[in-house]
């Protein structure tokens, strides 16, 4: 099980939803004249885009995986392995599987491909997709609550996940004396990065600390749970986005067969997959599963936190990014906000994090996120990120994709081959 694993590249569709200039909704001038891309169209665009971007023929793909969380609810469509096959005629009769792990579905699809490469596969395709704007925000909140323990936690609020992370925010602020404005800097960074990213959901929306740092008419708190309401504002949330991503994952022999070299790719040097207990909640001020995943992936890769030069971490809410910093060893407990305020996690900082905007700015089509994170690391390492490219050439990159309330975590470390 020691075969080398490489990511050759891939393709992201635009991530779109409300407030994106191309998203068709009731306030858009093209409402009723055209429609937003369907799940089928999104999967096809991601897959065909990845094949074209890498120069890989569909016939060369031996196996494929697709990450998706709730296609059955948002799109009345399951069985998405067969849907991926429909993206290209030369994928017909290939072994393809849909993988589900809430918001970590894309990361799990990648982990599945890695196991297959290490077991003998040479060329694998990994995709992720979600189309979530087919339902109202309230109905969508109910669908997404399936990633929590529905029987126990659904009644916390109409918007279950914002409430769960408001609970974390409340305890974190009370324990460490962190202010609302301190946390607001995460949103400001996310939107500023997204403004430089042509594929980002919030590419056209500006955010400043005056708006993000307090509850105000531009940035209301929206939970009905009175105890948690003050701890979750609109700017604290990731976006309800539609989008897809796909990457080609290959062995060393696969690179050679495709006429490519390691310098065309990034190499996976560590991966960990950690799963917590859905039925129990731990310390709200810690991401305990993520901490374990970090310890294991660092050991697997033979690195320490200070070796990471660019990272894509799961920021489903602003508090999550701070907790990720601390779980990953970038900051001590309660000190994550200092990294953002000091500019250390900005594009030009010493540990750039979520350079394309993260889930808050780039968007969060749930099944696509884990795949998009890996592709973003590839693009940064290969100098392909344009206006949001980090200085120099990163040598070590990290991705952390989380499902639910820190219940499923896939962490991966890459080196620039």
C-alpha positions in Angstrom: 0.0 0.0 0.0 2.9 2.3 -0.7 2.1 3.5 -4.2 2.4 7.2 -4.8 -0.7 9.2 -5.4 -0.9 12.4 -7.4 -3.6 15.0 -8.2 -3.1 16.1 -11.9 -5.6 18.9 -11.8 -9.3 19.5 -12.5 -12.1 21.9 -13.0 -14.5 24.0 -10.9 -17.8 25.3 -12.2 -18.8 28.7 -11.0 -20.4 28.5 -7.5 -23.7 30.4 -7.7 -26.7 31.3 -5.6 -28.5 34.4 -4.4 -26.4 37.5 -4.7 -24.3 36.0 -7.5 -24.9 38.2 -10.7 -25.6 35.1 -12.9 -28.0 33.4 -10.6 -31.6 33.5 -11.8 -34.1 34.3 -9.1 -37.2 36.4 -8.8 -35.3 39.7 -8.8 -33.2 38.8 -11.8 -34.1 40.4 -15.2 -33.9 37.0 -16.9 -36.3 35.4 -14.4 -38.8 33.2 -16.4 -36.6 33.4 -19.5 -33.8 31.0 -18.5 -33.0 28.7 -15.6 -30.0 27.9 -13.4 -27.9 24.8 -14.2 -29.5 21.5 -13.0 -27.7 18.9 -11.0 -27.2 16.9 -14.2 -25.7 19.8 -16.1 -23.5 20.7 -13.1 -22.0 17.2 -12.9 -21.5 17.1 -16.7 -19.8 20.5 -16.7 -17.4 19.5 -13.8 -16.5 16.1 -15.3 -16.0 17.3 -18.9 -14.1 20.4 -17.6 -11.7 18.3 -15.6 -11.0 15.9 -18.5 -10.3 18.9 -20.8 -8.2 20.8 -18.3 -5.9 17.8 -17.6 -5.9 16.5 -21.2 -7.1 13.1 -20.0 -9.4 11.0 -22.2 -12.5 9.7 -20.5 -11.6 6.2 -21.8 -8.4 6.3 -19.7 -10.4 6.6 -16.4 -10.5 3.3 -14.7 -12.8 4.2 -11.7 -14.7 7.2 -10.5 -16.4 8.5 -7.4 -18.9 11.4 -6.8 -19.6 13.2 -3.5 -23.1 14.4 -2.9 -25.1 14.8 0.3 -28.8 15.3 -0.4 -29.6 15.0 -4.1 -32.7 13.0 -3.3 -34.2 15.9 -1.4 -33.0 19.0 -3.3 -33.2 17.4 -6.8 -35.3 14.3 -6.4 -32.4 12.4 -7.7 -30.2 9.7 -6.1 -28.0 7.0 -7.8 -25.5 9.6 -8.8 -22.8 7.2 -9.8 -24.9 6.4 -12.9 -25.4 10.1 -13.3 -21.7 10.7 -13.5 -21.4 8.0 -16.2 -23.9 10.1 -18.2 -21.4 13.0 -18.3 -19.4 11.3 -21.0 -20.1 8.4 -23.3 -16.6 6.9 -22.7 -17.4 6.4 -19.0 -20.1 3.9 -19.8 -19.7 0.6 -17.9 -16.9 2.0 -15.7 -17.1 1.2 -11.9 -18.5 4.5 -10.4 -19.8 5.1 -6.9 -21.6 7.9 -5.1 -20.2 8.7 -1.6 -22.1 10.5 1.2 -20.7 12.0 4.4 -22.7 15.2 4.8 -20.4 18.2 4.0 -17.4 15.8 3.8 -18.9 13.9 0.9 -16.3 15.3 -1.5 -13.4 14.5 0.9 -14.6 11.0 1.3 -14.9 10.5 -2.5 -11.2 11.6 -2.7 -10.2 9.2 0.2 -11.9 6.4 -1.7 -10.0 7.1 -4.8 -6.7 7.3 -2.8 -7.3 3.8 -1.4 -8.0 2.5 -4.9 -4.8 4.1 -6.4 -2.8 2.5 -3.6 -4.5 -0.8 -4.3 -3.6 -0.8 -8.0 -5.8 1.7 -10.0 -3.8 4.1 -12.1 -6.3 6.7 -13.3 -9.3 7.8 -11.2 -11.8 10.6 -11.5 -13.3 12.3 -8.4 -16.2 14.6 -8.6 -18.5 16.4 -6.2 -21.7 18.3 -6.9 -24.7 19.9 -5.1 -27.6 22.0 -6.4 -29.3 23.4 -3.3 -31.2 26.5 -4.5 -34.2 24.4 -5.6 -35.8 24.8 -2.1 -36.5 27.8 0.1 -33.9 28.6 2.8 -36.2 27.2 5.5 -36.9 24.0 3.7 -33.2 23.7 2.7 -32.3 24.1 6.4 -34.5 21.1 7.2 -32.9 19.1 4.5 -29.4 20.0 5.7 -30.3 19.2 9.3 -30.0 15.5 8.3 -26.3 16.0 8.8 -27.0 16.5 12.5 -28.7 14.0 14.8 -32.1 14.9 13.4 -34.2 13.3 16.2 -32.3 15.1 18.9 -31.2 18.4 17.3 -33.8 19.4 14.7 -35.9 21.3 17.2 -33.1 23.6 18.2 -34.1 26.1 15.5 -35.6 26.2 12.1 -32.0 26.6 10.9 -30.4 23.8 12.8 -26.8 24.1 11.7 -26.5 27.9 12.2 -28.0 27.3 15.7 -25.4 24.5 16.4 -22.6 26.8 15.5 -24.1 29.7 17.3 -23.9 27.4 20.3 -20.2 27.0 19.7 -19.8 30.7 19.2 -21.6 31.5 22.5 -19.4 29.2 24.5 -16.2 30.2 22.7 -16.8 33.9 23.2 -17.7 33.4 26.9 -14.7 31.2 27.6 -12.0 33.2 25.8 -13.4 36.8 25.9 -13.5 37.0 22.1 -15.7 39.8 20.7 -18.2 39.8 17.9 -15.9 42.1 16.0 -12.9 39.8 16.4 -14.8 37.0 14.7 -16.1 39.4 12.0 -12.6 39.7 10.6 -13.0 36.1 9.2 -16.0 37.2 7.1 -14.1 40.3 5.9 -11.2 38.1 4.7 -13.5 35.6 3.1 -15.3 38.2 1.0 -12.1 40.1 0.1 -10.6 36.9 -1.3 -13.9 36.0 -3.1 -13.9 39.4 -4.7 -10.7 38.4 -6.5 -12.0 35.0 -7.5 -14.1 34.9 -10.7 -15.7 31.6 -9.7 -16.8 32.7 -6.3 -20.4 32.9 -5.2 -19.9 36.2 -3.5 -17.5 37.7 -6.1 -19.6 40.8 -6.4 -20.5 41.4 -2.8 -18.3 43.6 -0.5 -17.9 43.2 3.2 -16.4 45.5 5.8 -15.7 45.1 9.5 -18.4 47.7 10.4 -21.0 45.3 8.8 -19.4 42.0 9.8 -18.5 43.0 13.3 -22.0 43.6 14.7 -25.7 42.9 14.3 -27.1 45.7 12.2 -29.8 46.2 9.5 -27.3 45.1 6.8 -26.3 42.0 8.8 -29.2 40.7 10.9 -29.2 37.9 13.4 -31.9 35.5 12.2 -32.3 32.6 14.6 -35.6 32.1 16.4 -33.9 30.5 19.3 -33.6 33.5 21.7 -30.6 32.2 23.6 -28.6 31.6 20.4 -29.9 34.4 18.3 -27.2 37.0 19.3 -24.4 34.6 18.2 -25.2 34.1 14.5 -25.5 36.7 11.8 -25.9 36.5 8.0 -22.2 37.3 7.4 -21.2 34.4 9.7 -22.7 31.8 7.4 -21.4 29.9 4.4 -23.4 30.2 1.2 -26.2 28.1 -0.1 -24.6 27.4 -3.4 -24.9 25.3 -6.6 -21.8 24.0 -8.1 -19.5 21.1 -9.0 -15.9 20.2 -9.0 -13.8 17.3 -10.4 -10.2 16.2 -10.3 -8.0 13.5 -11.8 -6.2 11.3 -9.2 -3.4 9.1 -10.6 -0.6 6.8 -9.7 3.0 7.2 -10.8 2.3 4.6 -13.5 -0.8 6.6 -14.5 1.2 9.8 -14.9 3.6 7.9 -17.2 0.8 6.3 -19.2 -0.8 9.8 -19.7 2.6 11.2 -20.9 2.8 13.4 -17.8 5.5 13.9 -15.1 5.3 14.5 -11.3 6.1 18.1 -12.0 2.6 18.5 -13.6 0.9 17.3 -10.4 0.9 17.6 -6.7 1.6 14.6 -4.6 -0.5 13.3 -1.7 1.9 12.7 1.2 -0.6 12.2 4.1 -4.3 11.5 4.5 -6.5 10.8 7.5 -10.2 10.1 7.9 -11.8 10.5 11.3 -15.4 9.9 12.3 -17.0 11.0 15.6 -20.2 9.9 17.3 -23.3 11.5 15.9 -25.2 11.0 19.1 -22.9 12.9 21.5 -21.6 16.5 21.6 -18.2 17.3 23.1 -16.6 20.6 24.1 -18.2 23.3 22.0 -15.0 25.3 22.1 -12.9 22.5 20.4 -13.1 20.6 17.1 -12.1 17.3 18.7 -12.4 15.1 15.6 -10.5 17.6 13.5 -7.7 17.7 16.2 -7.4 13.9 15.9 -7.4 14.1 12.1 -4.7 16.8 12.2 -2.5 14.8 14.5 -2.8 11.7 12.3 -2.3 13.5 8.9 0.8 15.4 10.2 2.3 12.1 11.4 1.4 10.4 8.1 3.1 13.2 6.1 6.0 13.7 8.5 5.3 17.4 9.0 4.4 19.9 11.7 1.8 22.7 11.5 4.5 25.3 10.8 5.4 23.5 7.6 2.1 24.2 6.0 2.3 27.0 3.4 -1.2 27.2 2.1 -4.5 25.6 3.5 -8.1 25.1 2.6 -10.1 24.5 5.7 -13.8 24.0 6.3 -15.4 27.3 7.3 -19.1 26.5 7.2 -19.4 29.4 9.7 -16.9 32.0 10.8 -16.4 30.4 14.2 -15.5 27.2 12.4 -12.5 28.7 10.7 -11.2 29.9 14.1 -11.7 26.5 15.6 -10.0 24.9 12.6 -6.9 27.1 13.2 -6.7 25.9 16.7 -7.4 22.2 16.0 -4.7 22.3 13.3 -2.1 23.8 15.6 -1.9 27.2 13.8 -3.0 29.0 17.0 -3.4 28.2 20.7 -6.9 27.8 22.1 -8.9 31.0 22.0 -6.2 32.8 19.9 -7.5 32.0 16.4 -8.9 35.4 15.8 -5.5 37.0 16.3 -4.2 35.2 13.2 -6.9 36.9 11.0 -6.5 40.3 12.6 -2.8 40.3 12.1 -3.2 39.3 8.5 -1.3 36.0 8.9 -4.0 33.9 7.1 -4.5 36.5 4.3 -3.3 35.7 0.8 0.0 37.5 1.6 0.4 36.1 5.1 2.7 33.4 6.3 -0.1 30.8 6.4 -2.7 31.7 3.8 -6.0 30.0 4.5 -9.1 29.8 2.1 -7.5 32.0 -0.5 -10.4 31.8 -2.9 -12.9 32.8 -0.2 -13.6 29.5 1.5 -17.2 28.3 2.1 -18.2 31.8 3.3 -17.0 33.6 0.2 -16.4 31.0 -2.6 -19.6 29.1 -1.7 -20.6 25.8 -0.3 -22.3 23.3 -2.7 -22.0 20.6 -0.1 -20.9 17.6 -2.1 -18.4 19.6 -4.1 -16.6 21.4 -1.3 -14.0 18.7 -0.4 -13.1 18.3 -4.1 -12.9 22.0 -4.6 -10.5 22.4 -1.7 -8.0 19.9 -3.2 -8.2 21.5 -6.6 -7.6 24.9 -5.0 -4.4 23.6 -3.4 -3.3 22.2 -6.7 -4.0 25.6 -8.4 -2.1 27.5 -5.8 0.9 25.2 -6.0 0.9 25.5 -9.8 0.5 29.3 -9.8 -2.9 29.3 -11.5 -5.0 31.4 -9.1 -4.6 34.8 -10.8 -5.5 37.7 -8.6 -5.7 35.6 -5.5 -2.4 33.7 -6.1 -0.2 33.5 -3.0 3.3 34.9 -3.4 6.0 32.4 -4.3 5.4 28.7 -5.0 3.9 26.8 -2.0 5.6 23.6 -1.3 3.2 22.1 1.3 -0.6 22.4 1.2 -3.3 21.1 3.6 -7.0 20.5 3.1 -9.5 19.8 5.8 -13.1 18.8 4.8 -15.6 18.4 7.7 -19.1 16.8 7.7 -21.8 17.8 10.2 -20.8 19.3 13.5 -17.2 18.0 13.5 -18.4 14.4 13.0 -16.7 13.3 9.7 -13.3 14.8 8.9 -10.9 14.1 5.9 -7.5 15.9 6.1 -4.9 15.7 3.4 -1.4 17.0 3.0 0.2 17.6 -0.4 3.6 18.4 -1.7 4.4 20.3 -4.9 6.0 17.5 -6.9 
